[in-house]
Amino acid sequence: MHLNPYGEYAVLLAASLANDWPADRDGIVSRTRDFGMTMEFPEEPGDHARLRVALNEWLDVVDAADGPSRARLLNRIMADEAAYPHLTDHDGEGWHLHYRDDDKGLPSTLRAVFAVGTALHLTTRGMHRLSRCAAGADVDGECRNVVVDVSRNGTQKYCSVRCANRAAVRRHRAARR
């Protein structure tokens, strides 16, 4: 049995969508498949727009100033969307827990998955391990990507090696001036 199918993959999925928003619902469904979600979701009118609202709500959690603020936001989302945990063995994935109602559409499902996954990620790894790319904090920084810190030592600050290298070059040039 998988004890935590909502942890890291759910937060990484949310970050992936936030950092590269698909143009349509099919792009979102494709991304969920890339991150291991196998369930089928009947298409409903407005799915793409409602998913964007859910993602923006999740970004409020990313941008929250501190742990208590993050917890308050996540608790509100989970109270609205998450369900009593129950065992399931759909699609041959093996027994695992769902923290959402099975009869919900894609926007509600992802809202619950993002909230529970983020809560599990932050409580097991640390409330500080979700942020925006540190390259965006630089004077000329343009990057606003989400960083899900899955590093061993909890020090991941950049969304990519490219952003980390560009920031290092900026620091080096500033020090030489």
Secondary structure, DSSP 4 states (H G I P E B T S, - for coil): -BS-TTSHHHHHHHHHHHHS--SSHHHHHHHHHHTT--------TTHHHHHHHHHHHHHHHHT-SSHHHHHHHHHHHHHHH----EEE-GGG--SEEE-S-TT--HHHHHHHHHHHHHHHHHHHH-TTSEEE-GGGGSTT-----EEE---SSS----SSHHHHHHHHHHHHHHHH-
